[in-house]
Amino acid sequence: MGIEKVGLSLIRNTVKAKGGSVLRSKPDVFHGINPTLRYTENGKIFALPRFITPEMQEARAMNQIAIRQAKAGNVVRTYPKATSKDLIRLTSETIEDTYSRVEWTNPKDGKLYNLLKQGETEDDKVIVRILDEEGAFIKEVQLEPKNIKILDDFSSGTDYIKSSSSMFDVMTHGDIVATFAK
């Protein structure tokens, strides 16, 4: 039996086992493995929930929110309850304004909030104005910023990024990652 016949024989057996045609075969779905616990004294196995800690449950909720927002695409938001000053900052497309605002979704209840940076205090805390989804003022708080360490290549050119934009032609990969983190 030649190599071609062995290959065709293997494909035929695989197709028969899965049922259908090679062109219509569906990929196997991977759902992950749920952790289990074995009680050594009697050998019983107990299935543990996949997201067992509150931190894991919150991370899962945040992941689902990110997936839902990515699928929604570019959504144009309106802010009917925003003040005129807040509305300018929420809809502005300047670099300064985009760096001083963020949309945040609370993973506990799924509500959307707009956070606007108002400034910084003398002890390096950030003053943030919190607005709801429609732009209505909720409160102003002082937050202590988190330190984020970015380990990346900040020295070489843009071998990683091929873009027609001249802004990205002068930035390293590390610069772009740091900009995204800001």
Phi, psi and chi 1 to 4 in degrees:
 res  aa     phi    psi   chi1   chi2   chi3   chi4
   1 MET       -  128.8 -166.2 -179.3 -113.2      -
   2 GLY   -77.4  170.3      -      -      -      -
   3 ILE   -61.9  -40.8  -66.9  176.2      -      -
   4 GLU   -62.5  -41.7  -66.0  172.6    2.1      -
   5 LYS   -68.1  -36.0  -71.3 -175.1 -179.9  179.3
   6 VAL   -64.7  -43.4  170.5      -      -      -
   7 GLY   -62.8  -45.1      -      -      -      -
   8 LEU   -64.6  -36.8  -71.5  173.4      -      -
   9 SER   -64.0  -42.6  173.8      -      -      -
  10 LEU   -64.2  -42.0  -72.0  172.6      -      -
  11 ILE   -63.3  -45.0  -70.9  174.5      -      -
  12 ARG   -59.0  -45.1  -99.0 -170.1 -132.1  107.8
  13 ASN   -64.6  -38.7  -67.3  -19.8      -      -
  14 THR   -65.5  -43.9  -55.5      -      -      -
  15 VAL   -64.8  -41.5  170.7      -      -      -
  16 LYS   -63.8  -39.7  -74.9  179.8 -174.7  174.1
  17 ALA   -66.5  -38.2      -      -      -      -
  18 LYS   -86.5  -20.3  -66.5 -154.7  176.6 -141.2
  19 GLY    80.3  131.7      -      -      -      -
  20 GLY   103.7 -154.0      -      -      -      -
  21 SER  -110.4  159.1  162.9      -      -      -
  22 VAL   -63.0  -37.0  173.6      -      -      -
  23 LEU   -71.3  -25.3  -60.7  174.8      -      -
  24 ARG  -106.2    8.8  -65.3 -175.2 -166.7  169.6
  25 SER   -69.9  140.1   63.6      -      -      -
  26 LYS   -97.8  143.4  -65.8 -178.7 -178.6  178.1
  27 PRO   -69.7  152.1   24.5  -31.4      -      -
  28 ASP   -66.0  141.6  -64.8  -33.2      -      -
  29 VAL   -94.0  127.3  178.3      -      -      -
  30 PHE  -102.5  118.7  177.7   74.9      -      -
  31 HIS  -104.6   -5.0  -67.7  -71.7      -      -
  32 GLY    91.7  172.2      -      -      -      -
  33 ILE  -116.1  125.6  -60.4  169.3      -      -
  34 ASN   -76.9  136.0  -73.2  -24.3      -      -
  35 PRO   -68.3  146.2   20.8  -27.3      -      -
  36 THR  -125.8  160.3   57.0      -      -      -
  37 LEU  -130.1  131.5 -178.9   68.4      -      -
  38 ARG  -108.3  125.5  179.7 -174.2  -62.4  -94.6
  39 TYR   -83.3  113.3 -172.9   59.1      -      -
  40 THR   -67.7  -27.3   55.0      -      -      -
  41 GLU   -70.6  -38.8  -68.2 -168.1   16.3      -
  42 ASN  -117.2   -2.6   63.0    9.5      -      -
  43 GLY    79.8    6.3      -      -      -      -
  44 LYS   -71.9  145.2  -75.2 -170.8  177.0 -179.0
  45 ILE  -111.8  131.5  -63.3  174.5      -      -
  46 PHE  -115.4  132.0  -60.0   95.5      -      -
  47 ALA   -82.3  129.6      -      -      -      -
  48 LEU   -97.8  149.9  -62.2  173.7      -      -
  49 PRO   -63.5  146.5    8.4  -11.5      -      -
  50 ARG   -64.0  -42.9 -179.7  173.0  -73.4  169.3
  51 PHE  -109.6   89.2  -55.0  104.8      -      -
  52 ILE   -88.2  -33.8 -164.9  165.8      -      -
  53 THR   -96.3  158.5   65.2      -      -      -
  54 PRO   -59.5  -35.2  -22.8   30.5      -      -
  55 GLU   -65.3  -40.3  -67.9   83.8    5.3      -
  56 MET   -67.0  -38.7  -68.2  169.1   72.0      -
  57 GLN   -66.6  -39.9  -68.6  169.6   -5.0      -
  58 GLU   -67.0  -40.5 -173.9  171.5  -35.6      -
  59 ALA   -62.4  -40.4      -      -      -      -
  60 ARG   -64.6  -42.7  174.9   66.7  176.0  145.8
  61 ALA   -62.5  -41.6      -      -      -      -
  62 MET   -66.0  -37.3  -70.1  166.5   54.1      -
  63 ASN   -64.4  -43.0 -168.8   24.3      -      -
  64 GLN   -64.4  -38.0  -71.0  173.5  -32.7      -
  65 ILE   -63.3  -45.0  -70.5  166.9      -      -
  66 ALA   -62.5  -40.9      -      -      -      -
  67 ILE   -64.7  -43.8  -69.9  168.7      -      -
  68 ARG   -63.2  -41.2 -173.5  171.4   54.6 -111.9
  69 GLN   -69.1  -36.2  -71.8  175.9  -15.2      -
  70 ALA   -66.2  -38.5      -      -      -      -
  71 LYS   -69.9  -30.5  -74.6 -178.5  179.4  178.2
  72 ALA   -69.2  -26.2      -      -      -      -
  73 GLY    78.9 -155.8      -      -      -      -
  74 ASN   -81.5  103.2 -168.0   10.9      -      -
  75 VAL   -97.3  129.6  177.2      -      -      -
  76 VAL   -88.7  116.9  177.7      -      -      -
  77 ARG   -94.3  149.4  -55.7 -126.0 -172.8  -98.2
  78 THR  -117.3  150.6   57.6      -      -      -
  79 TYR  -129.1   77.5  -52.2   99.1      -      -
  80 PRO   -68.4  -23.9   22.2  -29.9      -      -
  81 LYS  -100.3    5.1  -64.1 -177.8 -179.8  177.4
  82 ALA   -78.7  147.6      -      -      -      -
  83 THR   -71.2  164.3   64.6      -      -      -
  84 SER   -62.9  -37.1   59.3      -      -      -
  85 LYS   -67.4  -43.8 -170.2  175.6  177.3 -178.1
  86 ASP   -66.2  -38.7  -71.8  -20.1      -      -
  87 LEU   -62.0  -39.4 -175.6   61.7      -      -
  88 ILE   -62.3  -44.4  -69.2  170.0      -      -
  89 ARG   -70.1  -34.4  -70.3 -173.4   61.2 -162.5
  90 LEU   -71.7  -29.8  -71.9  167.3      -      -
  91 THR  -106.2   -6.3   57.2      -      -      -
  92 SER   -67.4  146.3  172.6      -      -      -
  93 GLU  -111.9   16.1  -66.8 -176.4   12.0      -
  94 THR   -75.8  155.4   64.5      -      -      -
  95 ILE   -60.7  -43.7  -63.9  -68.2      -      -
  96 GLU   -59.7  -43.8  -64.2   82.1   22.2      -
  97 ASP   -71.1  -37.1  -73.5  -22.4      -      -
  98 THR   -70.1  -29.6   56.9      -      -      -
  99 TYR   -76.3  -17.3  -88.4   17.6      -      -
 100 SER  -107.7   18.3   65.7      -      -      -
 101 ARG  -144.1  156.1   70.9  169.4 -178.9 -112.1
 102 VAL  -155.0  147.4   68.2      -      -      -
 103 GLU   -94.5  129.1 -105.7 -175.3   21.9      -
 104 TRP  -127.2  134.5  179.1   72.0      -      -
 105 THR  -108.1  125.7  -55.0      -      -      -
 106 ASN   -72.3  119.5 -173.3  -15.1      -      -
 107 PRO   -68.7  -17.8   21.7  -28.8      -      -
 108 LYS   -77.8  -36.9  -66.0  177.6 -179.4  149.3
 109 ASP  -125.6   -4.1   58.4    8.8      -      -
 110 GLY    77.9    6.9      -      -      -      -
 111 LYS   -78.1  144.9  -70.5 -175.3 -179.5  177.3
 112 LEU   -97.0  136.5 -173.2   92.1      -      -
 113 TYR  -130.2  150.9  -63.7   93.9      -      -
 114 ASN  -109.6  126.5  -66.4  -70.2      -      -
 115 LEU  -111.3  125.5  -51.0  177.9      -      -
 116 LEU  -116.3  126.7  -59.2  175.3      -      -
 117 LYS   -76.8  123.6 -179.8  179.4  177.3 -178.9
 118 GLN   -95.0  -27.6  -66.0  -67.4   96.2      -
 119 GLY   158.9 -164.8      -      -      -      -
 120 GLU  -131.6  150.1  -65.3  180.0    8.0      -
 121 THR   -87.7  174.3   63.1      -      -      -
 122 GLU   -66.2  -27.9  -67.3  174.1    2.5      -
 123 ASP   -94.7   28.6   56.9  -15.0      -      -
 124 ASP    63.8   22.9  -67.0  -30.1      -      -
 125 LYS   -86.9  151.3  -69.8 -173.0  177.9  179.7
 126 VAL   -99.9  129.4  179.7      -      -      -
 127 ILE   -89.6  122.0  -58.0  168.7      -      -
 128 VAL  -122.6  133.5  175.8      -      -      -
 129 ARG   -97.7  123.2 -176.8  174.2  173.7   85.6
 130 ILE  -103.0  126.0  -58.5  175.0      -      -
 131 LEU  -120.9  152.7  -49.3  173.3      -      -
 132 ASP   -80.8 -172.7   70.0    1.1      -      -
 133 GLU   -61.4  -31.9 -174.3  174.8    4.6      -
 134 GLU   -91.4   -0.2  -64.3  178.6  -29.3      -
 135 GLY    95.9    3.8      -      -      -      -
 136 ALA   -73.5  138.7      -      -      -      -
 137 PHE   -69.0  133.6  174.5   75.5      -      -
 138 ILE  -107.4  -60.7  -64.4  175.1      -      -
 139 LYS  -166.4  169.2   65.4 -180.0  174.5  179.5
 140 GLU  -118.3  131.2 -164.1  165.8  -78.3      -
 141 VAL  -131.7  161.4  -64.4      -      -      -
 142 GLN  -109.3  124.9  -67.3 -177.5   10.4      -
 143 LEU  -116.5  144.8  -56.4  173.8      -      -
 144 GLU   -89.7  121.7 -167.6  165.4  -33.3      -
 145 PRO   -67.5  147.5   20.3  -26.0      -      -
 146 LYS   -87.1  147.7  -58.4  -76.3 -176.5 -169.0
 147 ASN   -91.1  125.0  -70.4  -31.9      -      -
 148 ILE  -116.8  124.0  -59.9  172.7      -      -
 149 LYS   -98.8  129.1  -65.1 -174.2 -178.6 -169.9
 150 ILE  -114.7  113.5  -61.8  174.5      -      -
 151 LEU   -97.9  106.6  -56.2  173.6      -      -
 152 ASP  -154.9  179.3 -152.3  -37.9      -      -
 153 ASP   -90.9  108.6 -177.1   12.6      -      -
 154 PHE  -104.1    3.9  -71.1   90.6      -      -
 155 SER  -107.4  -35.1   59.8      -      -      -
 156 SER   -85.9  170.5   66.4      -      -      -
 157 GLY   -72.5 -167.3      -      -      -      -
 158 THR   -92.4   58.9   56.6      -      -      -
 159 ASP   -65.5  -27.1  -60.4  -89.1      -      -
 160 TYR   -82.3  -26.9  -49.5  107.6      -      -
 161 ILE  -118.4  123.5  -63.3  173.9      -      -
 162 LYS  -112.3  105.4  -56.4  -65.5 -179.9 -161.2
 163 SER  -136.2  151.6  170.8      -      -      -
 164 SER   -82.4  -13.5   60.6      -      -      -
 165 SER   -75.4  129.9  171.0      -      -      -
 166 SER   -70.3  -23.5   61.4      -      -      -
 167 MET   -62.2  -41.7  179.1  179.0   81.8      -
 168 PHE   -78.3  -15.7  -70.2  117.9      -      -
 169 ASP   -71.1  -23.9  -69.0  -22.1      -      -
 170 VAL  -101.1   -3.0  -63.9      -      -      -
 171 MET  -100.5  145.9  -63.8  176.1   77.4      -
 172 THR   -84.8  169.4   65.6      -      -      -
 173 HIS   -59.6  -41.3 -176.2  -94.4      -      -
 174 GLY   -62.1  -38.3      -      -      -      -
 175 ASP   -62.2  -41.0  -67.3  -28.3      -      -
 176 ILE   -68.3  -40.9  -65.4  169.6      -      -
 177 VAL   -64.3  -42.0  170.9      -      -      -
 178 ALA   -64.9  -38.9      -      -      -      -
 179 THR   -63.5  -42.9  -58.2      -      -      -
 180 PHE   -62.8  -39.6 -179.6   73.8      -      -
 181 ALA   -66.9  -34.2      -      -      -      -
 182 LYS   -63.9      -  -74.5 -179.4 -174.3  178.2
